Every structure is written in C-alpha cells, then in structure tokens.
Amino acid sequence: MQKIAILYDASQAVLSTFELDEVLSRILVIARDFFHLQHAAVLLLDKEKEDLYVRRQIGGAPELDHARFPLGKGIVGIAAQKKRPICVPDVSKDNRYIQVIPGTRAELAIPLIVNGEVAGVLDCQSENPGHFDSETTDLLALFSTQASMALQNAELYTLERQRAAQLRAINSIAQEMNAVLDLKELLSRIGPLIRQAFLVSHVSILVKHEDEVMLMASSGDLTSIFEEGSLIPGERAPCAQAFVTGKTTIENDVKTLPEYVALCHETASRISIPLVSFSQVLGMLVLDSNKLRRFSDDEVQPLESVAGICATAIQNAHYVDRVKQLAYLDGLTGIFNRRYFELRMAEELERARRFNTSMSVIMIDIDHFKRLNDEYGHLLGDEVLRQVSSIFNQQVRKVDVVCRYGGEEFAILLSQTDPHYSLAIAEKLRTTVNAWSFPGVPRSVTISAGAATYPAHGTTRDELVKAADSALYAAKQAGRNCVRLADGIARGVAQSAGK
C-alpha cells in the first residue's frame, strides 16, 4: 500500500508541471515525508566537467550549494559511474564517503537514468545508522524512476521551447532579409537573433572575397581575433575544411585539432555551416561556444535553414552590386562612368572634410582625338580610348578612381593626395601614354591634364572640377602634351597648338 501511495504522489508531482526545479522540489518533499529523511538532493551531471552538482535539495544544507562530486568519487560519484544504487549503512565505516553535511550517518545514492545514460543522482542522507534497509532502498529506487521521468520531461520541454525559439528566429531572419537591403546591416542584425535562439557565445559570418575570406559580421561575448571587414588568406582561413567540403562541421573540442584556426580567443567548441547558393559556397556561418561539447547533430538542420537565408541574402547582394556596377560602368572602355564619378566625388570630399585630409581631381583629354577619328576611323578611335583607359587603371593606386567623363575626356579621383603628388601622377600618365605604341596608329597619341586639390583649389565639387578643368584648358593653351596644376605649375612637352 505504501508503494502505491508513493508512486501515485510522485507521478502526480511529475505530471503537474514541466518546470524541472518545481518538479524536483515536489519529489524531494515526498521523499523526505515518506522516508523520514533529514536531507535529500538531486544532483545533475555536468558532462563537460565530468562531475555532479546539486540542482535541488531539501533539508537545509548550505554546505551542498557549491559542492561538486567528480565521477567515481564519493558515494554519489560512484553511483553515477557504476549506474547502480550505492547504500552505506554507516558512513563512518566506509572510506568512500566524503563528508559534506555534518551529522550524516547513513547515505543512499541512486543514479537517475534518462535514455540509458546517467543524467544525475538522487542522494538521500539520514542521521540514523542503518536507516536504509532493503525495503526502503527498493522503494527509493522505484521512486527515483519518477525523478528520472521528471528530468526526461523537462529535457523534452526545454528542447521543444528551444526549437520554437529557433523557428521564431528563422522567421525573424527571413523577415529581416525582406526589410533590410544593405547586406552588412542585415548580417549585423542576424547575429544577435542567432545567439539568442541557439544559446551560443559568439556568431561570426565569413564571406568569400576572391582568394580570401572576409569577416563580414561578428556578434557575441567572446574576444574576436579579427576585426569586421578583415581579409584572411583563403589557405589560412578559419573553417577551411567546411569551405572545401561544403558540409557542416562540428568541432566539439578545438584544442585537439592539429590545424585549428581560431576566430575567438575563448572558443572551446565550434560549429561551421556553409552558406551555399546554387551549389556554390559563398561563405560560412560560424557559432562559437566557450563550453566543450556544446554542439550536437540535432542543431544542424535548423542552423542550415538559417544559413540558407544568409546565403540567399549574400547572393541577392551580389546581384544588386552587379546591377549597380553595370549602371556605373562605361560600356566602351569598361571603366567607371561620369555617374559614378559624381557619387565618389561626394564621398571623397566628405571623407576629406571629416578627417581633415586632402584629395585631388585630375581632368584629362586626349589631344587631337577628332583628327585621329577622321584619319583612322572610329573603330580605331574606340580602341585608343580602351587602351588609354587601361593605362590609367594600371598606373594609379587601387584606391583611386578612373572614370570616363565624356567623349575623349577622363577624370581621376586621388584619395589623400597633395597638389604636388597629383601633378606627379598626371605627369606619369602623360609620359606613359606618350611613349605607348598604339597598333594601327603611326604617330604618337598624347594627352593633356589639369589637376586640382581639396582644399587648396576649392572646397566643393563644382569648385574643384572647375579648377581642374581650367588647368586642363591652360595645358591645351600651352601647346598640349603637358599637365598643369590649378595654381599655375606646369610640366610636360608643349606640342603644336590647335584642337
């Protein structure tokens, strides 16, 4: 009769709620009242540290609040390791006993098994030697199955809540993708959503950039090794294996990996999910944790759903960039057009004002281009325009911008340059073109150029372009095949006048 009453009360406690601590508290009260215990506790297994800690106790034993028991040590540790109850009638006569609570004379530790694995231990202690006879031990062992059921139910409930949170996060990420067009802003918003839904320490998004990998977004509590926007050589990039295989990679103990490349200093485990679009790996979604063995196969599918959304966003951004690039490119020469010049001119001026630096504009015109077209035909004239454009691109820095301003006229933006440097660049371009052998053109092709610098020659777009244009006009008036600075300094070889 007692057995039925205990099991009924324990079953009611387990079914009353899915909140683990509340269920365990009710079960411990039942154990104390039915079995006249001075103290009872449920300890859970910490898989990472391979020891047991008190999750819930009854009997007022503050000594247990911070106590931890390694597997195989003490009565509870041995019970967990051996997966069977351990009963000690008199702890003073058993050298396995580790004293934590003063006054304890008898102890019974019963492992709590969930899905065939030890999840914790039900620990019962009494001030009376021999308190746990065989009948009491059997009843408590039977009773412990209810505690195990409570653990299992709470685990399933927590998992379902986590899955629901992940589905909400996936939905939110999909909505963000439709609402936010800027890729960098979108990825920066996605990181915190993933962290909250998947309970990880850090989220990083890597994107392929030619032969390198760029850290596009980084969000979390760990110390990132790279700054956002950093380019990492492809062969030394983190998650290189996942990039090569295109498959999700779980690394649950990064210290054991021979060729591990970290994204964060404190990482203990990591999962890398490829961002794949049309069978092409565009980048990597990387989740870092400061806990060992944090990731499981159960998380792969929802994370791959998130990665799919990210990959679509990156692919869309590439399409948008391509469309923008086509809109800003000159169809004949392949260099930037006047529309792009106006856009970048505004950006460079704003940067120069903000950081109190200089920038320059060079306006260039091919000398006697109309005569060249009349003598050799427009097809050859078009080829000259293409080759001159190529020369300009090869002779300036990557940060500089070469544009076809219109017809045979070009404009070049030079970042952080003073007047004398801009004049030197213009002269370098002039001498290179002058020495170039253009197929089909039996005579030399020359250019004239005018340069102006912010803030020396103007502080607005119109002032600078007008100053550079005036300098170009002065170069032509001086006989062409020369360059001139807006303040009157000139270089080059004057040739015959006339258009």
MISE-273938 format. One line per 8 residues: number of its first residue (from 0); their letters; for each residue x, y, z of C-alpha. Coordinates in Angstrom, 3 decimals. Layout:
N
NUM = a = X:Y:Z  ... .
This chain:
499
0 = mqkiaily = 0.000:0.000:0.000  2.854:2.362:0.844  4.468:1.626:-2.510  1.280:2.561:-4.399  0.870:5.782:-2.403  4.455:6.856:-3.025  4.283:6.151:-6.744  0.914:7.905:-7.081 .
8 = dasqavls = 2.110:11.044:-5.309  5.377:11.052:-7.236  3.540:10.566:-10.560  1.239:13.481:-9.771  4.251:15.637:-8.987  5.931:14.711:-12.293  2.785:15.404:-14.317  1.941:18.662:-12.546 .
16 = tfeldevl = 4.446:20.842:-14.431  7.305:20.730:-16.910  9.446:23.138:-14.919  12.334:20.991:-13.706  13.130:22.703:-10.395  9.488:22.767:-9.320  9.021:19.066:-10.095  12.236:18.130:-8.278 .
24 = srilviar = 11.224:20.146:-5.215  7.900:18.312:-5.009  9.561:14.923:-5.429  12.106:15.699:-2.700  9.339:16.735:-0.286  7.587:13.417:-0.934  10.851:11.504:-0.360  11.524:13.351:2.891 .
32 = dffhlqha = 7.998:12.837:4.272  7.593:9.187:3.311  11.081:8.044:4.242  11.767:10.356:7.196  14.961:11.795:5.713  16.993:14.613:7.234  18.276:15.565:3.800  17.601:14.722:0.155 .
40 = avllldke = 19.018:16.207:-3.024  19.022:15.746:-6.780  22.451:16.201:-8.356  22.841:16.599:-12.117  25.752:15.519:-14.273  27.937:18.222:-15.813  29.192:16.388:-18.919  31.817:18.974:-19.727 .
48 = kedlyvrr = 33.451:18.864:-16.289  32.532:15.213:-15.670  31.224:15.845:-12.174  27.924:16.213:-10.293  26.425:19.385:-8.825  23.344:19.971:-6.680  20.369:21.143:-8.725  17.762:20.915:-5.957 .
56 = qiggapel = 17.901:19.948:-2.276  15.668:19.838:0.789  16.740:19.723:4.406  18.604:22.995:4.681  22.193:22.035:3.913  24.003:25.159:2.654  27.232:23.128:2.620  25.971:21.448:-0.568 .
64 = dharfplg = 25.243:24.634:-2.515  28.718:24.811:-4.048  29.840:21.194:-3.604  30.812:19.176:-6.691  31.493:15.436:-6.842  33.723:14.001:-9.593  32.566:10.795:-11.243  33.894:7.836:-9.277 .
72 = kgivgiaa = 34.486:9.916:-6.118  32.259:9.829:-3.037  29.048:7.817:-2.737  27.169:9.890:-5.377  30.114:9.865:-7.800  30.482:6.081:-7.545  26.724:5.535:-8.016  26.804:7.657:-11.182 .
80 = qkkrpicv = 29.873:5.924:-12.546  28.600:2.381:-11.849  24.988:3.195:-12.868  23.574:1.414:-9.792  22.411:2.390:-6.282  25.073:2.614:-3.581  23.900:2.201:0.015  26.158:2.918:3.005 .
88 = pdvskdnr = 24.533:1.942:6.352  27.255:3.646:8.408  29.368:6.273:6.634  31.906:6.327:9.460  32.959:2.820:8.449  33.179:3.424:4.682  36.267:5.168:3.258  34.404:6.029:0.055 .
96 = yiqvipgt = 32.294:8.557:1.938  33.114:12.262:1.546  31.724:14.318:4.402  29.868:17.450:3.396  26.904:17.592:5.789  27.807:17.228:9.483  25.755:14.629:11.342  25.165:12.285:8.426 .
104 = raelaipl = 25.428:8.594:9.436  23.768:6.773:6.531  23.641:7.585:2.808  21.864:6.145:-0.208  22.727:7.357:-3.752  20.550:6.226:-6.681  21.506:7.107:-10.284  18.854:8.777:-12.433 .
112 = ivngevag = 18.881:7.186:-15.876  17.473:9.005:-18.915  17.586:7.259:-22.310  20.120:4.778:-20.985  22.526:7.453:-19.777  23.152:8.820:-16.280  21.612:12.285:-16.001  22.081:12.694:-12.260 .
120 = vldcqsen = 21.779:11.137:-8.812  19.086:11.095:-6.120  21.023:11.390:-2.859  19.360:10.564:0.466  21.026:11.061:3.861  19.985:10.254:7.436  21.348:10.910:10.913  20.452:7.324:11.873 .
128 = pghfdset = 22.875:4.449:11.075  21.199:1.628:9.143  18.290:3.870:8.155  18.161:2.466:4.617  17.082:-1.152:4.938  16.473:-3.278:1.857  12.768:-2.408:1.622  13.438:1.338:1.931 .
136 = tdllalfs = 16.215:1.065:-0.637  13.916:-0.747:-3.095  11.138:1.794:-2.589  13.516:4.724:-3.086  14.976:3.070:-6.190  11.436:2.719:-7.554  10.682:6.278:-6.516  13.793:7.516:-8.341 .
144 = tqasmalq = 12.244:6.444:-11.638  9.779:9.292:-11.182  12.647:11.731:-10.719  14.213:10.332:-13.884  10.914:10.841:-15.695  10.827:14.428:-14.445  14.303:15.010:-15.877  13.296:13.496:-19.193 .
152 = naelytle = 10.080:15.518:-19.431  11.888:18.722:-18.514  14.585:17.960:-21.092  11.976:17.379:-23.805  10.083:20.504:-22.771  13.270:22.584:-22.843  14.150:21.144:-26.243  10.702:21.971:-27.625 .
160 = rqraaqlr = 10.902:25.512:-26.274  14.343:25.863:-27.828  13.052:24.558:-31.175  10.154:27.013:-31.019  12.590:29.844:-30.308  14.729:28.713:-33.234  11.729:28.672:-35.564  10.809:32.180:-34.424 .
168 = ainsiaqe = 14.393:33.270:-35.052  14.367:31.738:-38.552  11.116:33.565:-39.289  12.535:36.833:-37.932  15.693:36.446:-40.012  13.596:35.834:-43.133  11.563:38.974:-42.394  14.738:40.998:-41.841 .
176 = mnavldlk = 16.023:39.846:-45.221  12.941:41.278:-46.914  13.080:44.521:-44.939  16.833:45.304:-44.987  18.574:45.735:-48.341  22.073:46.539:-47.088  23.974:43.263:-46.637  26.285:44.414:-43.844 .
184 = ellsrigp = 23.387:45.819:-41.825  21.352:42.647:-42.397  24.151:40.340:-41.238  24.795:42.508:-38.165  21.117:42.109:-37.208  21.091:38.363:-37.824  23.935:37.643:-35.363  22.094:38.584:-32.134 .
192 = lirqaflv = 18.978:36.689:-33.287  21.017:33.511:-33.775  22.795:33.925:-30.433  19.505:34.246:-28.571  17.776:31.355:-30.339  20.662:28.872:-30.241  22.176:29.959:-26.902  25.754:30.342:-28.146 .
200 = shvsilvk = 28.589:32.607:-27.068  29.503:34.143:-30.423  28.275:34.295:-34.017  30.515:35.134:-36.996  29.668:35.368:-40.680  32.503:34.853:-43.167  32.134:35.681:-46.861  34.392:34.610:-49.729 .
208 = hedevmlm = 36.178:37.520:-51.392  38.147:36.247:-54.413  41.015:34.156:-52.932  40.441:35.499:-49.438  37.791:35.286:-46.733  36.245:38.392:-45.182  34.821:38.567:-41.662  31.585:40.319:-42.613 .
216 = assgdlts = 29.846:40.306:-39.210  30.775:39.360:-35.635  28.496:39.360:-32.582  28.899:37.907:-29.093  30.610:37.776:-25.718  33.910:36.247:-26.834  37.009:38.190:-27.859  37.184:38.238:-31.645 .
224 = ifeegsli = 40.683:37.840:-33.097  39.791:39.662:-36.314  38.034:42.977:-36.839  34.941:43.155:-39.006  35.988:43.712:-42.600  39.305:41.883:-42.128  40.541:39.838:-45.081  42.068:36.451:-44.267 .
232 = pgerapca = 44.087:34.454:-46.858  41.957:31.533:-48.037  44.504:28.853:-47.170  44.762:30.147:-43.574  41.081:30.943:-43.092  39.119:29.517:-40.143  36.771:26.646:-41.019  38.873:25.813:-44.093 .
240 = qafvtgkt = 37.603:22.212:-44.099  33.966:23.289:-44.219  34.813:25.659:-47.097  36.388:22.785:-49.059  33.755:20.112:-48.353  30.717:22.397:-48.324  29.396:20.428:-45.347  28.575:21.425:-41.780 .
248 = tiendvkt = 31.468:20.749:-39.418  31.180:20.285:-35.644  34.372:20.748:-33.608  33.460:19.988:-30.006  36.991:20.289:-28.599  39.041:22.696:-30.695  42.198:22.131:-28.632  42.509:18.622:-30.047 .
256 = lpeyvalc = 42.530:19.826:-33.672  46.003:19.899:-35.286  45.250:22.662:-37.827  42.681:24.688:-35.895  42.461:28.409:-36.756  40.504:30.429:-34.202  38.032:33.248:-34.731  37.752:33.964:-30.991 .
264 = hetasris = 40.258:33.564:-28.161  37.995:31.747:-25.667  36.454:29.195:-28.063  36.191:25.642:-26.736  33.806:24.229:-29.356  32.539:25.418:-32.720  30.069:24.583:-35.475  30.599:25.845:-39.033 .
272 = iplvsfsq = 27.708:25.868:-41.503  28.444:26.646:-45.179  26.435:29.392:-46.862  25.517:27.637:-50.099  23.648:29.090:-53.072  23.212:27.115:-56.318  25.874:24.600:-55.179  28.391:27.408:-54.625 .
280 = vlgmlvld = 29.872:28.049:-51.163  29.584:31.814:-50.664  30.729:31.904:-47.067  30.359:30.398:-43.607  28.086:30.821:-40.587  30.218:30.084:-37.513  28.903:29.600:-33.970  31.474:29.570:-31.156 .
288 = snklrrfs = 30.998:28.442:-27.558  33.278:28.676:-24.557  31.951:25.268:-23.437  33.264:21.898:-24.562  30.944:19.557:-26.499  28.370:22.296:-26.858  27.007:21.320:-30.287  25.030:18.275:-31.412 .
296 = ddevqple = 23.654:16.911:-34.674  20.139:17.964:-33.594  21.075:21.590:-34.198  22.388:21.103:-37.724  19.054:21.207:-39.567  17.709:24.479:-38.080  21.130:26.102:-38.423  21.322:25.060:-42.064 .
304 = svagicat = 17.945:26.744:-42.558  19.406:29.943:-41.122  22.497:29.538:-43.309  20.264:29.145:-46.362  18.623:32.506:-45.627  22.032:34.134:-45.162  23.279:32.620:-48.428  20.242:33.966:-50.278 .
312 = aiqnahyv = 20.854:37.424:-48.797  24.511:37.345:-49.868  23.591:36.148:-53.365  20.962:38.886:-53.674  23.538:41.445:-52.534  25.928:40.202:-55.224  23.193:40.620:-57.849  22.395:44.127:-56.618 .
320 = drvkqlay = 26.094:45.060:-56.618  26.437:43.702:-60.141  23.463:45.720:-61.354  24.853:48.823:-59.660  28.263:48.168:-61.165  26.798:47.868:-64.652  24.966:51.149:-64.128  28.249:52.819:-63.160 .
328 = ldgltgif = 30.436:51.349:-65.919  31.193:52.868:-69.294  30.098:50.438:-71.980  33.019:51.092:-74.336  36.041:51.213:-72.023  34.805:49.188:-69.034  35.940:51.854:-66.563  33.604:53.888:-64.365 .
336 = nrryfelr = 31.357:56.489:-65.957  30.502:60.075:-65.059  27.593:58.994:-62.838  29.997:57.034:-60.653  32.441:59.943:-60.657  29.761:62.220:-59.181  28.930:59.646:-56.496  32.528:59.027:-55.455 .
344 = maeelera = 33.431:62.702:-55.668  30.847:63.447:-52.968  32.150:60.559:-50.808  35.803:61.597:-51.138  35.025:65.221:-50.290  33.056:64.159:-47.225  35.898:61.892:-46.077  38.463:64.656:-46.592 .
352 = rrfntsms = 36.367:67.107:-44.558  35.752:64.612:-41.751  39.383:63.540:-41.338  40.941:66.861:-42.316  42.888:65.360:-45.224  43.289:66.295:-48.878  42.079:64.770:-52.140  42.681:65.614:-55.795 .
360 = vimididh = 40.931:65.615:-59.148  42.723:65.193:-62.486  40.858:66.069:-65.674  42.431:64.548:-68.820  41.767:64.978:-72.525  43.231:63.033:-75.462  44.872:65.540:-77.785  43.525:65.905:-81.347 .
368 = fkrlndey = 41.166:62.973:-80.862  38.739:64.234:-83.550  41.580:64.292:-86.072  42.535:60.736:-85.079  38.962:59.567:-85.687  38.814:61.337:-89.042  42.138:59.893:-90.203  41.900:56.292:-88.941 .
376 = ghllgdev = 38.212:55.693:-88.350  36.010:55.395:-85.295  36.824:51.728:-84.657  40.479:52.553:-84.186  39.490:55.598:-82.147  37.439:53.373:-79.843  40.432:51.054:-79.402  42.617:54.028:-78.436 .
384 = lrqvssif = 40.041:55.014:-75.797  40.098:51.475:-74.402  43.892:51.291:-74.273  44.232:54.739:-72.680  41.684:53.688:-70.042  43.712:50.538:-69.351  46.925:52.561:-68.999  45.296:54.879:-66.469 .
392 = nqqvrkvd = 43.992:51.952:-64.400  47.426:50.328:-64.357  49.294:53.468:-63.334  47.181:54.620:-60.358  46.570:53.037:-56.955  43.701:50.637:-56.300  42.044:53.203:-54.036  41.994:55.790:-56.841 .
400 = vvcrygge = 39.055:56.044:-59.232  39.402:56.321:-63.027  36.298:57.495:-64.905  35.370:58.310:-68.472  33.925:61.774:-68.058  32.603:62.033:-71.611  33.884:61.578:-75.165  37.679:61.580:-75.048 .
408 = efaillsq = 37.784:63.209:-71.598  38.657:61.350:-68.377  38.507:62.208:-64.669  40.599:60.634:-61.923  39.977:60.908:-58.169  43.036:60.580:-55.924  42.476:59.929:-52.202  44.631:61.677:-49.581 .
416 = tdphysla = 46.976:63.415:-52.040  48.553:66.874:-52.017  48.887:69.137:-55.096  52.432:68.060:-55.954  51.576:64.348:-55.800  48.568:64.858:-58.084  50.778:66.759:-60.529  53.347:63.926:-60.420 .
424 = iaeklrtt = 50.642:61.317:-61.143  49.316:63.366:-64.039  52.824:63.672:-65.468  53.357:59.930:-65.066  50.176:59.243:-67.056  51.213:61.743:-69.751  54.657:60.220:-70.277  53.282:56.653:-70.317 .
432 = vnawsfpg = 50.673:57.458:-72.966  53.189:59.475:-74.996  55.585:56.508:-75.096  52.872:53.928:-75.812  52.698:52.262:-79.218  49.062:52.108:-80.304  48.540:49.414:-83.008  47.312:50.949:-86.264 .
440 = vprsvtis = 48.251:54.499:-85.251  51.553:55.509:-86.909  52.005:58.634:-84.798  52.136:59.339:-81.078  48.972:59.706:-79.051  49.253:62.374:-76.352  47.128:63.715:-73.519  46.741:66.995:-71.673 .
448 = agaatypa = 45.802:67.124:-67.985  44.794:69.565:-65.295  44.887:68.851:-61.548  43.209:70.483:-58.553  43.367:69.604:-54.844  40.994:69.991:-51.902  41.117:72.327:-50.024  43.865:74.318:-51.784 .
456 = hgttrdel = 41.913:74.868:-55.016  38.336:74.506:-53.811  36.127:73.055:-51.085  33.119:71.945:-53.137  32.602:69.621:-56.065  31.941:72.455:-58.511  34.935:74.477:-57.353  37.354:71.556:-57.709 .
464 = vkaadsal = 36.082:70.359:-61.081  36.119:73.931:-62.404  39.688:74.414:-61.121  40.893:71.141:-62.694  39.042:71.966:-65.933  40.657:75.385:-66.056  44.069:73.799:-65.526  43.309:71.354:-68.370 .
472 = yaakqagr = 42.333:74.279:-70.624  45.584:76.024:-69.681  47.545:72.886:-70.626  45.891:72.828:-74.032  46.526:76.522:-74.499  50.171:75.902:-73.643  50.500:73.568:-76.618  49.095:70.209:-75.384 .
480 = ncvrladg = 51.002:67.098:-74.236  51.560:68.719:-70.875  49.965:68.856:-67.428  49.149:71.857:-65.346  48.190:72.386:-61.701  45.383:74.728:-60.837  47.819:77.207:-59.263  49.807:77.515:-62.493 .
488 = iargvaqs = 52.596:74.931:-62.079  53.056:73.022:-65.332  55.018:70.037:-66.593  55.321:68.328:-69.947  56.359:68.919:-73.511  54.392:71.552:-75.432  53.406:70.499:-78.917  51.578:72.221:-81.765 .
496 = agk = 48.557:74.252:-80.833  45.088:73.756:-82.213  42.282:71.419:-81.336 .
